[in-house]
Amino acid sequence: QIIAGPSVLMSCVNFTSFSHCVGQSIILNFLLFPSRCSGVAQSVKIPREPKAGEYDKIIRRLMENPNARVVILFANEDDIRRLLEAAKKANQTGHFLWVGSDSWGSKISPVLHQEVVADGAVTILPKRMSVRGFDRYFVSRTLDNNRRNIWFAEFWEDNFHCKLSRHALRKGSGIKKCTNHERIGKDSSYEQEGKVQFVIDAVYSMAHALHNMHKQLCPGKVGLCSKMDPINGTMLLKFIRNVNFTGIAGNPVLFNENGDAPGRYDIYQYQMKNNTTEYKVIGQWTDQLHLNMQAMQWPGVSGQVPVSICSQPCRPGERKKIVKGIPCCWHCERCDGYQYQADRYTCKMCPFNLRPNENHTGCRPIPIVKLEWSSPWAVIPVFIAILGILATLFVVVTFIRYNDTPIVKASGRELSYVLLTGIFLCYATTFLMISTPDVGICSLRRIFLGLGMSISYAALLTKTNRIYRIFEQGKKSVSAPRFISPASQLVITFSLISVQLIGVCIWFGVDPSQAIIDYEDQRTANPEFSRGVLKCDISDLSLICLLGYSMLLMVTCTVYAIKTRGVPETFNEAKPIGFTMYTTCIVWLAFIPIFFGTSQSTEKMYIQTTTLTISVSLSASVSLGMLYMPKVYIVLFHPEQNVPKRKRSLKAVVTAATMSNKFTQKGSFRPNGEAKSELCESLETQCEYCNSSCIFCDEM
């Protein structure tokens, strides 16, 4: 049972006559939560005929929840006294705060010899006023003028300590015979019973109800009519509840919808001062509680107001988990993770873009992060990219400056410039990957991330394919293979590049690029470290698909490089291209496990972006370093080697290819290096100018 109200005193007022109604003593072990909650922790019934040790058992039950100290008693005087005695026996003096109903009131008998245990008890009594007319009437009653009251003779004997019958007297008892000359208030003490006014008002209530009922059912008729004979009890109750008159004490007498009269009570506290006890008035109840806190006195050394609670108030960010059956007892549960305290009893999840504040009482936006230019994860790739761009521009300027020299011509100028463009784009991609994502940046990432590598590997694949076809053709005939002219090579290269561009265009049509904030990428277990990542909507799978075509070109180019590995290095670029592709494959084989192995890391954005940009830059650096730096070195520092000696015809090339094939087969049965030396010596008579890729001479 839960009793709500401004205080437990009001709760007691509401239940003041409860024990009289049910005819059984009840103990309520109360929990006080000022301005929050009042609830019953224990409800114990005292049997009508309690056995030995019953009151000790009740005290032990009340001690099951030691924090609930307020005990409200709806019990008779004897039960109250024996319960106080049991509390004293259990050494609980000063632990319980007793609140008694009007059956305790200001009586001495319940606290007799239990004053220390009862110290601080709060009790109530209905407000009452002495009816002077009743005093005059009652003190004038004698045995002669009050014969209609059959109990009056017994009262007379008890009040004056005498006996009306001589036969009832016993020798030596000290009881005298009543003379009928005794007078109430003169020969005995007299004090008006406090409930006299309520009895009078009750009688008048019945009279008013019967009168109103008679007026309605028997108008103008004296005595009972047929409608009131017999009287309908249900109808009479309605008339009783509708009465409204001024009582004997001057207060209005009326009843509410529940049949209760307005409560008017005096509130007392049993106090001990200097070994003297008294019931002191500390407040009253007349439609609302009026309590004089300064007049109250609490047991104990501190004298502070006792606290009666089942559970301590929960801290901010904690919800109350109510104990079943005890609404004012709970366990405090922390709103953990991404939960916040929605109300006292509920924790809710913050929206996906929010995280709880420090005390979990609300939500706040999750910070947005991106790869900053000042971050070490960005500084290193940018530094490599800048060096690569400068080196690429240096090579381009050198090639343009020495465009008509043999070394540049022998390199295949058209494809060289295409390849250098791809290398430049590979370096430039780093800046796109680190720039703040938006629709434009994300679109450029889609285009150029795979385009730079596609251009590079398309040019290298065209070169290796041309070398392979020329020497394969030389084994069969002296006629030149088709599509080996510079124009044809450019057409093949741009055709391969167009496949990448067409794929990107289809991707744009199916899924337009956009910048998003990913709150799952760095959604850590601890919300304090959670971050939203501003990035382009390119998933890991989409990224691999974007680079997939470039990977295919790279693998194909590597295959051709392996096939042409037996061609003499004095005749072609196959071996530098082969070394370039082998190294590039190693770079990307290292990239794949690093990229996917960090997919669950909170640093995923930084690690993957840095790994990708460095891998792309390293691929470009390998191509730039192995294919062009030796040529630039010869052009700038050894110009004496950059001169033509003799142009060779296609026939000489075919002859060299045939001999190369024979010596390659022969060399397979000799130690490493013997076949190569013999081949080069035999070809020196056919090619006085043995430099890189002489098959790319202009006459080709």
C-alpha positions as CSV (number, residue, x, y, z in Angstrom):
1,Q,0.0,0.0,0.0
2,I,1.3,3.4,-0.9
3,I,0.3,6.5,0.9
4,A,1.0,9.8,-0.8
5,G,1.0,13.2,0.8
6,P,3.1,16.2,1.9
7,S,4.4,14.2,4.8
8,V,3.9,11.0,6.7
9,L,1.9,13.0,9.3
10,M,-0.7,13.7,6.7
11,S,-0.7,10.0,5.9
12,C,-1.3,9.2,9.5
13,V,-4.2,11.7,9.6
14,N,-5.8,10.0,6.6
15,F,-5.6,6.7,8.5
16,T,-6.4,8.0,12.0
17,S,-9.3,5.7,12.7
18,F,-8.2,2.8,10.5
19,S,-7.6,0.5,13.4
20,H,-11.0,1.2,14.8
21,C,-12.6,0.4,11.5
22,V,-10.9,-2.9,10.8
23,G,-10.8,-4.0,14.4
24,Q,-7.2,-5.1,14.2
25,S,-3.8,-3.5,15.0
26,I,-1.6,-2.8,12.0
27,I,1.9,-1.5,11.8
28,L,3.2,0.3,8.7
29,N,7.0,0.7,8.4
30,F,7.3,3.9,6.4
31,L,9.9,5.4,4.2
32,L,10.1,9.2,4.1
33,F,11.3,11.0,1.0
34,P,10.5,14.7,1.6
35,S,8.9,16.2,-1.5
36,R,9.5,13.0,-3.4
37,C,7.8,9.9,-2.2
38,S,6.3,8.2,0.8
39,G,5.9,4.5,0.7
40,V,5.3,1.5,2.9
41,A,8.3,-0.8,3.2
42,Q,6.6,-3.3,5.6
43,S,3.0,-3.9,6.6
44,V,2.6,-6.1,9.6
45,K,-0.6,-7.2,11.4
46,I,-0.7,-7.8,15.1
47,P,-2.9,-10.9,15.9
48,R,-5.9,-10.4,18.1
49,E,-4.4,-12.9,20.5
50,P,-0.7,-12.6,20.0
51,K,1.5,-15.5,21.2
52,A,4.6,-15.2,23.3
53,G,7.4,-13.6,21.3
54,E,5.0,-12.2,18.7
55,Y,6.1,-8.6,19.3
56,D,9.8,-9.6,19.2
57,K,9.1,-11.2,15.8
58,I,7.5,-8.0,14.6
59,I,10.5,-5.9,15.6
60,R,12.8,-8.3,13.7
61,R,10.6,-7.9,10.6
62,L,10.8,-4.1,10.9
63,M,14.6,-4.4,11.1
64,E,14.8,-6.2,7.8
65,N,15.1,-2.8,6.2
66,P,17.1,-0.8,8.7
67,N,16.9,2.4,6.6
68,A,13.1,2.5,7.0
69,R,12.8,4.0,10.5
70,V,9.4,5.6,10.6
71,V,6.8,3.2,12.1
72,I,3.1,4.2,11.9
73,L,0.9,2.4,14.4
74,F,-2.8,1.8,14.1
75,A,-3.1,-0.2,17.3
76,N,-4.7,-0.2,20.7
77,E,-3.0,1.0,23.9
78,D,-1.9,-2.4,25.0
79,D,-0.4,-3.4,21.6
80,I,1.5,-0.1,21.5
81,R,2.9,-0.6,25.0
82,R,4.1,-4.1,24.3
83,L,5.6,-3.2,21.0
84,L,7.6,-0.4,22.6
85,E,8.7,-2.9,25.2
86,A,9.9,-5.3,22.5
87,A,11.8,-2.5,20.7
88,K,13.6,-1.7,24.0
89,K,14.4,-5.4,24.5
90,A,15.9,-5.6,21.0
91,N,18.1,-2.6,21.9
92,Q,16.5,-0.4,19.3
93,T,15.9,2.6,21.5
94,G,16.2,5.7,19.4
95,H,16.2,3.8,16.1
96,F,12.5,3.9,15.3
97,L,10.4,7.1,15.0
98,W,6.9,6.2,16.1
99,V,3.9,7.8,14.6
100,G,0.6,7.0,16.4
101,S,-3.0,7.3,15.5
102,D,-5.7,8.8,17.8
103,S,-5.8,5.6,19.7
104,W,-2.4,6.7,21.2
105,G,-3.1,10.4,21.2
106,S,-1.9,12.0,24.4
107,K,-2.4,9.0,26.6
108,I,0.0,8.0,29.4
109,S,-0.7,4.3,29.5
110,P,1.0,3.3,26.1
111,V,4.3,4.9,27.2
112,L,4.2,4.0,30.9
113,H,7.7,2.7,31.8
114,Q,8.7,3.0,28.1
115,E,9.4,6.7,28.0
116,V,12.9,6.5,26.5
117,V,11.8,4.3,23.7
118,A,8.8,6.5,22.9
119,D,10.9,9.7,23.0
120,G,10.2,11.7,19.8
121,A,6.9,9.8,19.0
122,V,4.4,11.9,16.9
123,T,0.7,11.3,17.6
124,I,-2.5,12.9,16.7
125,L,-5.9,13.6,18.2
126,P,-9.0,15.0,16.6
127,K,-9.6,18.7,17.4
128,R,-12.1,18.8,20.2
129,M,-14.0,21.4,22.2
130,S,-15.5,21.0,25.6
131,V,-19.4,21.2,25.5
132,R,-20.4,23.1,28.6
133,G,-24.0,22.1,28.3
134,F,-23.0,18.5,28.5
135,D,-20.9,19.2,31.7
136,R,-23.9,20.8,33.4
137,Y,-26.1,17.9,32.3
138,F,-23.7,15.1,33.2
139,V,-22.7,16.4,36.7
140,S,-26.3,16.7,37.6
141,R,-27.0,13.0,36.9
142,T,-27.8,10.8,39.8
143,L,-29.2,7.3,40.4
144,D,-32.6,8.8,40.8
145,N,-32.8,10.9,37.6
146,N,-30.9,8.6,35.2
147,R,-32.6,5.3,35.6
148,R,-33.1,4.9,31.8
149,N,-29.4,4.3,31.4
150,I,-28.9,0.6,32.4
151,W,-25.1,1.1,32.7
152,F,-25.2,4.2,34.8
153,A,-25.3,2.2,38.1
154,E,-22.2,0.3,37.2
155,F,-20.5,3.6,36.2
156,W,-21.6,5.0,39.6
157,E,-19.9,2.2,41.6
158,D,-16.7,2.5,39.5
159,N,-16.6,6.3,39.7
160,F,-17.1,6.6,43.5
161,H,-15.5,3.3,44.5
162,C,-18.5,2.0,46.3
163,K,-21.1,-0.7,46.1
164,L,-24.8,-0.2,45.7
165,S,-25.7,-3.7,47.2
166,R,-24.7,-4.6,50.7
167,H,-24.3,-8.2,49.7
168,A,-21.5,-7.2,47.3
169,L,-19.4,-5.8,50.2
170,R,-16.6,-7.9,51.5
171,K,-15.1,-7.6,54.9
172,G,-11.6,-6.0,54.8
173,S,-11.9,-4.8,51.2
174,G,-12.1,-1.2,52.2
175,I,-15.0,-0.5,49.8
176,K,-17.9,1.4,51.2
177,K,-21.6,1.3,50.4
178,C,-22.9,3.9,48.0
179,T,-25.2,6.5,49.7
180,N,-26.7,8.1,46.6
181,H,-25.6,11.4,48.0
182,E,-22.4,11.3,46.0
183,R,-22.0,13.9,43.3
184,I,-20.1,13.8,40.0
185,G,-17.3,16.4,39.9
186,K,-17.4,17.0,43.7
187,D,-16.8,13.5,45.2
188,S,-14.8,12.3,42.2
189,S,-12.6,13.7,39.5
190,Y,-14.4,14.6,36.2
191,E,-13.1,15.5,32.8
192,Q,-15.3,15.6,29.7
193,E,-14.5,12.8,27.2
194,G,-12.9,14.3,24.2
195,K,-15.3,12.6,21.7
196,V,-18.5,14.0,23.2
197,Q,-18.8,16.7,20.5
198,F,-18.4,14.1,17.8
199,V,-21.1,11.9,19.4
200,I,-23.5,14.8,19.6
201,D,-22.7,15.8,15.9
202,A,-23.3,12.1,14.9
203,V,-26.7,12.1,16.6
204,Y,-27.6,15.4,14.9
205,S,-26.4,14.0,11.6
206,M,-28.8,11.1,11.9
207,A,-31.6,13.4,13.0
208,H,-31.1,15.8,10.1
209,A,-30.9,12.9,7.6
210,L,-34.2,11.3,9.0
211,H,-35.8,14.7,9.0
212,N,-34.9,15.4,5.3
213,M,-35.9,11.9,4.3
214,H,-39.3,12.3,6.0
215,K,-39.8,15.7,4.3
216,Q,-39.2,14.1,0.9
217,L,-41.0,10.8,1.3
218,C,-43.8,11.8,3.7
219,P,-44.5,15.5,3.0
220,G,-47.0,17.1,5.4
221,K,-47.5,13.8,7.3
222,V,-46.8,13.3,11.0
223,G,-45.0,10.1,11.9
224,L,-43.8,7.4,9.5
225,C,-45.5,6.8,6.3
226,S,-45.5,3.6,4.3
227,K,-42.5,4.7,2.3
228,M,-40.4,4.9,5.5
229,D,-41.8,1.7,7.1
230,P,-39.4,0.0,7.0
231,I,-36.6,2.5,6.4
232,N,-34.4,1.9,3.4
233,G,-30.9,1.9,4.7
234,T,-29.3,2.7,1.3
235,M,-31.5,5.7,0.9
236,L,-30.9,6.8,4.4
237,L,-27.1,6.7,3.8
238,K,-27.5,9.1,0.9
239,F,-29.4,11.5,3.1
240,I,-26.7,11.3,5.8
241,R,-24.0,12.1,3.3
242,N,-26.0,15.1,2.1
243,V,-26.4,16.7,5.5
244,N,-24.8,20.1,6.0
245,F,-25.3,21.9,9.3
246,T,-23.3,23.7,12.1
247,G,-22.1,21.3,14.8
248,I,-22.2,21.7,18.5
249,A,-18.7,23.2,18.5
250,G,-19.5,25.7,15.8
251,N,-17.8,23.8,13.0
252,P,-19.6,22.7,9.8
253,V,-20.7,19.1,9.7
254,L,-20.7,17.6,6.2
255,F,-19.3,14.6,4.3
256,N,-17.3,14.2,1.1
257,E,-18.0,11.8,-1.7
258,N,-16.3,9.0,0.3
259,G,-18.4,9.7,3.3
260,D,-15.6,11.2,5.4
261,A,-16.0,14.3,7.5
262,P,-13.4,17.0,7.2
263,G,-10.3,16.1,9.2
264,R,-9.3,18.5,12.0
265,Y,-6.5,17.3,14.2
266,D,-4.0,18.4,16.8
267,I,-0.5,17.0,16.3
268,Y,1.6,16.1,19.4
269,Q,5.1,15.0,20.0
270,Y,6.2,13.0,23.1
271,Q,9.2,14.8,24.4
272,M,11.7,14.2,27.2
273,K,13.4,17.2,28.9
274,N,15.4,16.9,32.1
275,N,13.9,13.5,32.9
276,T,10.4,15.0,32.5
277,T,8.0,14.0,29.8
278,E,5.1,15.7,28.1
279,Y,2.9,15.6,25.0
280,K,3.7,18.9,23.3
281,V,1.5,20.3,20.6
282,I,3.7,20.8,17.5
283,G,1.0,21.5,14.8
284,Q,-2.4,20.9,13.5
285,W,-4.3,19.7,10.4
286,T,-7.2,21.7,9.1
287,D,-7.5,21.1,5.4
288,Q,-3.7,21.3,5.3
289,L,-0.7,20.6,7.4
290,H,0.6,23.3,9.8
291,L,3.7,22.1,11.6
292,N,6.0,24.0,13.9
293,M,9.4,22.5,13.2
294,Q,11.1,24.6,15.9
295,A,8.9,23.0,18.5
296,M,9.9,19.5,17.5
297,Q,12.6,17.6,19.4
298,W,14.3,14.5,18.1
299,P,16.1,11.8,20.0
300,G,19.8,11.3,19.8
301,V,22.9,13.4,20.4
302,S,22.7,15.4,17.2
303,G,19.0,16.2,17.5
304,Q,18.7,16.3,13.7
305,V,15.6,15.3,11.9
306,P,15.9,11.5,11.4
307,V,16.1,10.2,7.9
308,S,14.0,7.2,6.8
309,I,14.9,6.0,3.4
310,C,15.2,2.7,1.6
311,S,17.6,3.9,-1.1
312,Q,19.8,6.9,-1.5
313,P,18.8,9.3,-4.2
314,C,20.4,8.4,-7.5
315,R,23.1,10.6,-8.9
316,P,22.7,12.4,-12.2
317,G,22.9,9.9,-15.1
318,E,21.5,7.0,-13.1
319,R,18.0,5.6,-13.4
320,K,15.9,4.1,-10.6
321,K,15.1,0.4,-10.9
322,I,12.2,-0.1,-8.5
323,V,12.3,-3.1,-6.1
324,K,9.3,-5.2,-6.8
325,G,6.5,-4.6,-4.3
326,I,8.3,-1.5,-2.7
327,P,7.8,1.5,-4.9
328,C,10.1,3.7,-2.8
329,C,13.0,1.3,-2.8
330,W,15.2,1.0,-5.8
331,H,18.6,0.2,-7.2
332,C,20.5,2.9,-9.0
333,E,21.6,1.8,-12.5
334,R,24.1,3.9,-14.5
335,C,23.0,4.9,-18.0
336,D,26.1,3.6,-19.7
337,G,27.4,3.6,-23.2
338,Y,25.5,6.0,-25.5
339,Q,22.5,6.1,-23.1
340,Y,21.2,9.2,-21.3
341,Q,18.8,9.6,-18.5
342,A,15.4,10.4,-20.1
343,D,13.6,10.5,-16.7
344,R,14.0,9.1,-13.3
345,Y,13.2,5.6,-14.4
346,T,14.3,5.4,-18.0
347,C,17.6,5.4,-19.9
348,K,17.4,6.0,-23.7
349,M,19.9,5.8,-26.5
350,C,21.2,9.1,-27.9
351,P,20.5,9.6,-31.6
352,F,23.2,8.3,-33.9
353,N,24.8,11.7,-34.4
354,L,24.9,12.5,-30.7
355,R,26.6,11.2,-27.6
356,P,25.8,11.6,-23.9
357,N,27.3,14.5,-21.9
358,E,29.6,13.8,-19.0
359,N,27.0,13.0,-16.5
360,H,24.7,11.2,-19.0
361,T,21.7,13.6,-18.4
362,G,21.5,14.6,-22.0
363,C,23.0,14.3,-25.4
364,R,25.5,16.5,-27.3
365,P,26.8,16.5,-30.8
366,I,29.6,14.1,-31.7
367,P,32.7,16.0,-32.8
368,I,33.4,15.8,-36.5
369,V,37.0,14.9,-37.6
370,K,38.8,14.7,-40.9
371,L,42.4,14.3,-42.0
372,E,44.1,17.6,-41.3
373,W,47.0,19.0,-43.3
374,S,49.0,19.4,-40.1
375,S,48.5,15.8,-39.0
376,P,51.6,13.5,-39.2
377,W,49.4,11.1,-41.1
378,A,49.2,13.8,-43.9
379,V,52.6,15.5,-43.6
380,I,54.5,12.4,-44.7
381,P,52.4,11.6,-47.8
382,V,52.3,15.3,-48.8
383,F,56.1,15.5,-48.4
384,I,56.6,12.4,-50.6
385,A,54.1,13.8,-53.2
386,I,55.8,17.2,-53.4
387,L,59.2,15.6,-53.9
388,G,57.7,13.3,-56.5
389,I,56.0,16.2,-58.4
390,L,59.2,18.2,-58.4
391,A,61.1,15.1,-59.7
392,T,58.5,14.5,-62.3
393,L,58.5,18.1,-63.5
394,F,62.3,18.0,-63.6
395,V,62.3,14.9,-65.8
396,V,59.6,16.4,-68.1
397,V,61.6,19.7,-68.4
398,T,64.8,17.7,-69.1
399,F,63.0,15.6,-71.8
400,I,61.5,18.7,-73.4
401,R,64.9,20.4,-73.3
402,Y,66.7,17.4,-74.9
403,N,63.7,16.2,-76.9
404,D,65.7,15.5,-80.1
405,T,68.6,13.6,-78.5
406,P,69.0,9.9,-79.1
407,I,68.3,8.9,-75.5
408,V,65.0,10.7,-75.5
409,K,64.1,9.4,-78.9
410,A,65.1,5.8,-78.0
411,S,62.7,6.1,-74.9
412,G,59.7,6.5,-77.1
413,R,58.9,10.2,-76.6
414,E,55.1,9.9,-77.0
415,L,54.6,7.1,-74.5
416,S,57.1,8.7,-72.2
417,Y,55.2,11.9,-71.9
418,V,52.0,9.9,-71.4
419,L,53.7,7.8,-68.6
420,L,55.1,11.0,-67.0
421,T,51.6,12.5,-67.0
422,G,50.3,9.4,-65.2
423,I,53.1,9.6,-62.7
424,F,52.3,13.2,-62.0
425,L,48.6,12.4,-61.4
426,C,49.6,9.7,-59.0
427,Y,51.5,12.2,-56.9
428,A,48.7,14.8,-57.3
429,T,46.1,12.3,-56.0
430,T,47.7,12.7,-52.5
431,F,46.4,16.3,-52.3
432,L,42.8,15.2,-53.3
433,M,42.9,12.4,-50.6
434,I,43.8,14.8,-47.9
435,S,41.6,17.7,-48.9
436,T,38.4,18.4,-46.9
437,P,35.7,16.1,-48.5
438,D,32.9,17.8,-50.4
439,V,31.0,16.9,-53.6
440,G,33.7,18.4,-55.8
441,I,36.6,16.8,-54.0
442,C,34.8,13.4,-53.8
443,S,34.1,13.5,-57.6
444,L,37.7,14.3,-58.3
445,R,38.9,11.5,-56.1
446,R,36.8,9.0,-58.1
447,I,38.2,10.3,-61.3
448,F,41.9,10.7,-60.6
449,L,42.6,8.1,-58.0
450,G,42.5,5.3,-60.5
451,L,43.2,7.4,-63.6
452,G,46.8,8.2,-62.8
453,M,47.6,4.6,-62.2
454,S,45.7,3.5,-65.3
455,I,47.6,6.0,-67.5
456,S,50.9,4.8,-66.1
457,Y,50.3,1.1,-66.4
458,A,48.5,1.5,-69.8
459,A,51.7,3.2,-71.2
460,L,53.9,0.5,-69.6
461,L,51.7,-2.3,-70.9
462,T,51.8,-0.8,-74.4
463,K,55.6,-0.7,-74.3
464,T,56.0,-4.2,-73.0
465,N,53.5,-5.6,-75.4
466,R,55.3,-3.8,-78.3
467,I,58.6,-5.4,-77.3
468,Y,57.1,-8.8,-76.9
469,R,55.4,-8.6,-80.4
470,I,58.5,-7.4,-82.1
471,F,60.7,-10.2,-80.8
472,E,58.1,-12.8,-81.3
473,Q,57.6,-11.6,-84.8
474,G,61.4,-11.8,-85.4
475,K,61.4,-15.5,-84.6
476,K,58.9,-16.1,-87.5
477,S,59.7,-13.6,-90.2
478,V,61.6,-10.4,-91.1
479,S,58.4,-8.5,-91.5
480,A,57.5,-5.8,-89.0
481,P,54.6,-6.4,-86.6
482,R,51.4,-4.3,-86.9
483,F,50.6,-1.3,-84.8
484,I,54.1,-0.5,-83.5
485,S,54.2,3.0,-84.8
486,P,54.0,5.9,-82.2
487,A,50.5,6.8,-83.4
488,S,49.3,3.3,-83.0
489,Q,50.9,3.0,-79.6
490,L,49.1,6.2,-78.5
491,V,45.7,4.8,-79.8
492,I,46.2,1.6,-77.8
493,T,47.2,3.5,-74.7
494,F,44.3,5.8,-74.8
495,S,41.9,3.0,-75.5
496,L,43.1,1.2,-72.4
497,I,42.7,4.5,-70.4
498,S,39.2,5.0,-71.7
499,V,38.0,1.8,-70.1
500,Q,38.8,3.4,-66.7
501,L,37.0,6.6,-67.6
502,I,33.9,4.8,-68.9
503,G,33.7,2.8,-65.6
504,V,33.9,6.0,-63.5
505,C,31.2,7.6,-65.7
506,I,28.9,4.6,-65.1
507,W,29.6,4.8,-61.4
508,F,28.7,8.5,-61.4
509,G,25.4,7.7,-63.1
510,V,24.5,4.9,-60.7
511,D,25.7,6.5,-57.5
512,P,26.5,10.2,-57.6
513,S,29.4,11.2,-55.3
514,Q,28.8,13.0,-52.1
515,A,30.5,13.8,-48.8
516,I,29.1,12.0,-45.7
517,I,29.7,12.0,-42.0
518,D,30.3,8.4,-40.8
519,Y,29.4,8.0,-37.1
520,E,30.1,4.3,-37.1
521,D,33.7,4.4,-38.2
522,Q,35.0,5.8,-34.9
523,R,32.1,4.8,-32.6
524,T,34.1,3.6,-29.7
525,A,32.8,1.8,-26.6
526,N,33.6,4.9,-24.6
527,P,31.4,7.8,-26.0
528,E,34.1,10.3,-25.0
529,F,36.3,9.1,-27.7
530,S,33.6,8.8,-30.3
531,R,34.0,10.8,-33.5
532,G,32.1,11.4,-36.7
533,V,34.3,11.0,-39.8
534,L,33.8,13.4,-42.6
535,K,34.6,11.4,-45.7
536,C,33.6,10.6,-49.3
537,D,31.0,7.9,-49.8
538,I,33.6,5.4,-51.2
539,S,33.5,2.1,-49.4
540,D,36.5,-0.2,-49.1
541,L,35.0,-2.4,-51.7
542,S,34.3,0.5,-54.1
543,L,37.9,1.7,-53.6
544,I,39.3,-1.7,-54.6
545,C,36.9,-1.8,-57.6
546,L,38.2,1.6,-58.5
547,L,41.8,0.5,-58.4
548,G,40.9,-3.0,-59.8
549,Y,41.3,-2.0,-63.4
550,S,44.7,-0.4,-62.7
551,M,45.7,-3.6,-60.8
552,L,44.7,-5.7,-63.9
553,L,46.9,-3.5,-66.2
554,M,49.7,-3.8,-63.7
555,V,49.5,-7.6,-63.5
556,T,49.2,-7.9,-67.3
557,C,52.2,-5.6,-67.7
558,T,54.1,-7.8,-65.3
559,V,53.3,-10.9,-67.3
560,Y,54.7,-9.3,-70.5
561,A,57.7,-8.1,-68.5
562,I,58.4,-11.7,-67.5
563,K,57.9,-13.0,-71.1
564,T,60.5,-10.5,-72.4
565,R,63.0,-11.0,-69.6
566,G,65.3,-13.0,-71.9
567,V,65.7,-10.2,-74.5
568,P,69.2,-8.6,-74.3
569,E,69.2,-5.4,-72.2
570,T,71.2,-3.7,-74.9
571,F,68.3,-3.8,-77.2
572,N,65.2,-2.8,-75.1
573,E,63.7,-1.4,-71.8
574,A,62.1,-4.8,-70.9
575,K,64.3,-5.4,-67.9
576,P,63.9,-1.9,-66.3
577,I,60.1,-2.3,-66.9
578,G,60.3,-5.8,-65.4
579,F,62.1,-4.5,-62.3
580,T,59.6,-1.7,-62.1
581,M,56.6,-4.0,-62.2
582,Y,58.1,-6.5,-59.7
583,T,58.7,-3.7,-57.2
584,T,55.3,-2.3,-57.8
585,C,53.6,-5.7,-57.2
586,I,55.5,-6.0,-53.9
587,V,54.3,-2.5,-52.9
588,W,50.7,-3.3,-53.6
589,L,50.9,-6.7,-52.0
590,A,52.0,-5.0,-48.8
591,F,49.2,-2.4,-49.2
592,I,46.3,-4.8,-49.3
593,P,46.8,-6.5,-45.9
594,I,47.5,-3.2,-44.3
595,F,44.5,-1.6,-45.8
596,F,42.0,-4.3,-44.9
597,G,43.7,-5.3,-41.7
598,T,42.9,-1.9,-40.2
599,S,39.3,-1.8,-41.2
600,Q,38.2,-2.3,-37.5
601,S,40.7,0.2,-36.1
602,T,39.6,3.5,-34.7
603,E,42.5,5.1,-36.7
604,K,41.2,3.5,-39.9
605,M,40.7,6.8,-41.7
606,Y,44.2,7.9,-41.0
607,I,46.0,4.6,-41.6
608,Q,44.1,3.7,-44.8
609,T,44.4,7.2,-46.4
610,T,48.1,7.4,-45.5
611,T,48.8,3.8,-46.7
612,L,46.9,4.4,-50.0
613,T,48.6,7.7,-50.8
614,I,52.0,6.4,-50.0
615,S,51.5,3.2,-52.0
616,V,50.4,5.2,-55.0
617,S,53.3,7.6,-54.6
618,L,55.8,4.7,-54.2
619,S,54.4,3.1,-57.4
620,A,55.0,6.3,-59.3
621,S,58.4,6.8,-57.7
622,V,59.5,3.3,-58.7
623,S,58.5,4.0,-62.3
624,L,60.1,7.4,-62.3
625,G,63.3,6.2,-60.7
626,M,63.9,3.0,-62.6
627,L,62.8,4.1,-66.1
628,Y,63.8,7.8,-66.3
629,M,66.4,8.7,-63.7
630,P,69.1,6.7,-65.5
631,K,68.3,8.5,-68.8
632,V,68.3,11.9,-67.1
633,Y,71.6,11.0,-65.5
634,I,73.1,10.2,-68.9
635,V,71.6,13.2,-70.6
636,L,72.9,15.7,-68.0
637,F,76.1,14.2,-66.7
638,H,77.3,12.0,-69.6
639,P,76.4,13.7,-72.8
640,E,79.2,11.9,-74.6
641,Q,77.0,8.8,-74.4
642,N,74.0,10.6,-75.8
643,V,75.1,10.4,-79.5
644,P,74.0,8.2,-82.4
645,K,76.6,5.7,-83.7
646,R,74.7,3.8,-86.4
647,K,71.1,3.2,-87.3
648,R,70.1,-0.3,-87.5
649,S,67.6,-1.8,-89.8
650,L,64.7,-4.1,-89.0
651,K,66.6,-6.9,-90.5
652,A,69.4,-6.5,-87.9
653,V,66.8,-6.4,-85.1
654,V,65.2,-9.6,-86.4
655,T,68.6,-11.3,-86.6
656,A,69.4,-10.2,-83.1
657,A,66.0,-11.5,-81.9
658,T,66.7,-14.9,-83.5
659,M,70.1,-15.2,-82.0
660,S,68.7,-14.1,-78.7
661,N,66.3,-16.9,-78.8
662,K,69.0,-19.5,-79.6
663,F,71.3,-18.3,-76.9
664,T,68.5,-18.1,-74.4
665,Q,67.8,-21.8,-74.9
666,K,71.5,-22.6,-74.8
667,G,72.0,-20.5,-71.7
668,S,69.5,-22.6,-69.8
669,F,72.1,-25.3,-69.5
670,R,75.0,-23.1,-68.4
671,P,75.7,-21.3,-65.2
672,N,74.1,-17.9,-64.6
673,G,75.6,-15.1,-66.7
674,E,77.5,-17.2,-69.3
675,A,74.8,-17.1,-71.9
676,K,74.3,-13.4,-71.4
677,S,78.0,-12.6,-71.9
678,E,78.3,-14.8,-75.0
679,L,75.1,-13.2,-76.5
680,C,76.3,-9.7,-76.0
681,E,79.7,-10.4,-77.4
682,S,78.2,-12.0,-80.6
683,L,75.9,-9.0,-81.1
684,E,78.5,-6.3,-80.7
685,T,79.4,-6.7,-84.4
686,Q,75.8,-5.9,-85.4
687,C,75.1,-3.0,-83.1
688,E,77.9,-0.5,-82.4
689,Y,75.4,1.7,-80.4
690,C,74.3,-0.5,-77.5
691,N,72.0,1.6,-75.4
692,S,68.7,1.2,-73.9
693,S,65.8,0.3,-76.3
694,C,67.4,0.8,-79.6
695,I,64.4,-0.9,-81.1
696,F,62.6,2.4,-80.6
697,C,64.8,4.2,-83.1
698,D,63.0,6.6,-85.4
699,E,63.3,4.3,-88.4
700,M,61.0,1.9,-86.6
